[in-house]
């Protein structure tokens, strides 16, 4: 005799986990992001350490070495934006030029 499984016999389903709370920490480089981006644009080959050392020279005691990883993340974003522009911007401009030539 096989017993039918009722609601009480079923294994409880996993409860949905709540999202972890946002860190809420403010961007430690917010005040100097524009300046950092300007330096990066002028010399994109500079390393995160070189940019942080330059920042530390301009603002002594304000930006600790612990921000290297934060700056690395920022540089990764900026470098990927440049790469995206190089790849897709060139395709877009060629596409636009060919349509402009055809329309003439």
ABEGO torsion letter per residue (X at the ends): XBBBBBAAABBBBBBBBBBBBBAGBBBAAAAAAAAAAAAAAABAABBAAAAAAAAAAABBGABBAAAAAAAAAAAAAAAAAAAAAAAAAAAAAAAAAAAAAAAX
